[in-house]
Amino acid sequence: MWLVLTDSHDNMDLIKKVPKLVKEYNINTIFHCGDFVSPFTLPYIIQDEIDFYGVFGNNDGEKLLLYEKSKKKIKNGPITIEKENKKIFLMHEPYSLMAAENSGIYDYIFFGHTHEIVQRKTGNTVILNPGEFSGWLTGKSTYGIIELKTGTVQIKDV
């Protein structure tokens, strides 16, 4: 199972729940679409024995420390990942969303920035913005769960 997060924005009360989500859903991979904000959030998001992929967001001010504390796992996006025979396009701001979506190259496109839930499919490509994990802007804290065996994509409330 995959966990897709974005826009966690230092909401430590909610970020501290990530390890529980990992256990509850038997997560093997976490994708974070940016706006961690501070490095002190990372021990809850990046966990031993769980694969992690992340990109910087526009509110990530301490990029050097985030990069170092993430063991170089947070990168400038967009990035392409190949995982479990799937091709994933990961970004924060959706500047290249339409081009990636219409390319037909990717199985999954994950993005953040807008704080709005987006879940659709174009051809064989699943496009997902799980909304904001922090809940600061919309008052709703959400994340995405992907079950690869069934292809199920769910948006869940924290």
C-alpha positions in Angstrom: 0.0 0.0 0.0 1.1 3.5 -0.8 0.5 6.6 1.3 0.3 10.0 -0.6 0.6 13.2 1.4 1.0 16.8 0.6 1.0 20.2 2.3 1.6 19.0 5.8 2.8 22.5 6.8 4.2 21.8 10.2 0.9 20.6 11.7 2.6 18.4 14.3 -0.6 17.2 15.9 -1.5 15.6 12.6 2.0 14.7 11.4 2.5 12.6 14.5 -0.3 10.4 13.3 1.7 9.3 10.2 3.4 6.3 11.9 -0.1 5.1 13.0 -1.3 5.4 9.4 1.7 3.4 8.2 0.9 0.6 10.6 -2.9 0.7 10.1 -2.7 0.4 6.3 0.5 -1.7 6.1 2.2 1.1 4.1 5.4 0.2 2.3 5.9 3.5 0.5 5.2 7.2 1.3 5.1 9.9 -1.3 5.1 13.5 -0.1 4.2 16.2 -2.7 5.9 19.1 -0.8 5.4 21.8 1.8 6.9 20.0 4.7 8.0 23.4 5.9 10.4 22.5 8.7 12.9 19.6 9.1 11.6 18.7 12.6 8.6 17.1 10.9 10.7 14.5 9.0 11.1 11.8 11.7 7.4 11.2 11.6 7.1 11.2 7.8 10.4 9.4 6.8 10.6 6.1 8.6 13.0 3.2 8.6 12.1 0.3 6.3 9.4 2.4 4.5 10.4 3.7 1.1 10.0 7.5 0.8 9.9 9.9 -2.1 9.4 13.6 -1.7 9.7 16.9 -3.5 10.1 20.4 -2.2 7.2 22.7 -2.1 7.1 26.5 -2.4 6.9 26.9 1.4 9.9 24.8 2.2 12.3 27.4 3.3 15.0 25.3 4.9 15.7 23.2 1.8 19.3 22.4 2.6 18.4 21.0 6.1 15.3 19.3 4.7 17.5 17.6 2.1 20.2 16.6 4.6 17.7 15.4 7.3 15.8 13.4 4.7 19.0 11.6 3.7 18.8 13.3 0.3 15.3 11.8 -0.4 13.6 15.2 -0.8 14.4 16.6 -4.3 13.5 19.5 -6.5 10.5 18.4 -8.5 9.1 17.3 -10.6 10.7 13.8 -10.5 9.9 10.5 -12.1 10.0 7.4 -10.1 9.7 3.7 -11.1 8.3 1.6 -8.3 6.6 -1.8 -8.4 6.4 -1.7 -12.2 4.6 1.6 -12.1 5.9 4.9 -13.4 5.1 7.9 -11.1 5.4 11.6 -11.7 5.7 13.5 -8.5 5.5 17.3 -8.2 4.3 20.1 -5.9 3.0 22.8 -8.1 1.0 21.4 -11.0 2.7 23.5 -13.7 3.5 20.4 -15.8 0.3 18.5 -14.9 -1.5 18.7 -18.2 1.6 17.8 -20.2 2.3 14.8 -17.9 -1.3 13.8 -17.9 -1.7 13.9 -21.6 1.6 12.2 -22.3 0.3 8.7 -21.4 3.7 7.9 -20.0 2.8 7.7 -16.3 0.7 5.3 -14.3 0.3 7.8 -11.5 0.7 11.6 -11.2 0.8 13.0 -7.6 0.8 16.7 -6.9 0.0 19.2 -4.1 0.1 23.0 -3.7 -3.6 23.8 -4.4 -4.9 22.2 -1.1 -7.8 20.8 -3.1 -8.6 17.2 -3.6 -8.2 16.0 -7.2 -8.8 12.4 -8.2 -9.4 11.4 -11.8 -8.1 9.1 -14.5 -7.0 10.0 -18.0 -6.5 6.9 -20.1 -4.4 4.7 -17.8 -3.0 7.5 -15.7 -4.3 8.2 -12.2 -4.0 11.8 -11.2 -4.1 12.5 -7.5 -3.8 15.5 -5.2 -4.9 14.1 -1.8 -5.7 17.6 -0.5 -3.9 19.2 2.4 -2.7 17.0 5.2 -2.3 20.0 7.5 -5.9 21.2 7.4 -4.8 24.8 7.9 -6.4 26.3 4.8 -9.5 24.2 4.2 -10.2 22.9 7.7 -10.1 19.4 6.2 -7.1 17.1 6.7 -6.8 14.4 4.1 -4.4 11.9 2.5 -4.4 9.3 -0.2 -4.2 5.5 0.1 -3.4 3.4 -3.0 -3.8 -0.4 -3.1 -1.8 -1.5 -6.1 -3.2 -5.0 -6.3 -6.7 -3.7 -6.9 -5.9 -0.3 -8.3 -8.0 1.3 -5.6 -7.3 4.9 -4.8 -9.0 6.4 -1.7 -9.0 9.8 -0.1 -9.2 9.5 3.7 -9.7 12.0 6.5 -7.1 12.1 9.2 
